[in-house]
Amino acid sequence: MIPIQPQPEPTSFDKKVRQPGQAWLQRNGFPNNQPLPDKTEPRAFWRDCLDELHQEYGGVCAYLAIYIERATGAASADHFVAKSTSEAYLVYEWSNYRLACLAMNARKWAFDDVLDPFDLPENVFQLNLITGFIYVNQNLEMQDRKLFDDAETTIRRLKLDNGINNEARRKHFCDYVRKEISAPFLKRTSPFVWHEAQRQGLL
């Protein structure tokens, strides 16, 4: 995971998502400033902005930091503050959405112990580029113990260090080393790997 700069709301968002979402809340008598009643399934108007979400964030999963191919149908809008716990209006707010692959979205679910890539400082997470293994910057253990612990929790919660994810990162770096892909291509499709390769002086 690397820091992500929040992108402005698309001009189409209000008409496509917020307005119909607000209308749905009003029809059902749900106050904007309270969570939805337990087991309520809100209308998924946010799916109508998936193309814009993918475009504005370069197609990169906010948590895994790997490009999501739209052709596979694997992109989703993660509600960073979960639909089940947020004030109702946040269900239909662009600022609460993070582009996420389906695996990351499912693992995060309604948990609130995952670090937000929008607020993430630089170099919290680091990589062993030979193995793809992700770990927390060891300097943080003394400098900011809470951030260190939260980062460790994020890795566990999202299973960021599982074999499939590690292998994907390892392969991306190896493809670059073998000159099968360029540095700009690596930056677009695997920006975490690119960032770490640059930080480690390997680009």
C-alpha positions, 0 to 999 in steps of 0.5 A: 500500500502506498499513499494515494492523492484523493481525486476530485469528484467527477462532474457526472457523480452528483446526477448518477450517484448522489441524487438518486442515492439521496432520493432512495434514502428519503423514500425509505425515511432514512436520516442522512446523519444516522447509520442505516438500520441493521441488515438494510441493503442500500441501492447500489448507485455507486456502481454507476461511477465505477468507470469514473473511479477506475479512470480517476485513480489510474485503475490501481487498487487502493490497497494492493497497489496493482492495476485492475483490468476492467475487462475482468470485471474485478474493480469495485468501490470500497466504502472506506467507512463501511455502509453498515456503520457510516452516516447514511449520506456517506453511502453515496459520497465520492470521498468515501470510495476507494477503488479496490479489487474484489479480493481487497474489498471482501477482506476489508468488509466492514472492518475499521482497522485498515489504514486509509491510503488517502491519509497514509504517510510515505514509506510506511509499507516496504517491500523485499523486491526479490520475494515480494514480501511486504513489511512495515518500516521498522523505523516506525516501531520507535518513531510512531508505535501506533502507526506501526501497529496499525500498519501491521494490522492492515497487512493481516486484515487484508492478507497483503503478504499472502503468497499470491500477492507476494508472487505478483509483486515479485514477478512485476519486479523480475519482469522489469529487471529482465527488461520485459517491461519499462519503468513507466509501464511498471509505474502504471501497473504496479506503482508500489513495486516501482516506488520501492525499486526507486527508493532502493536505487534499483531503477 
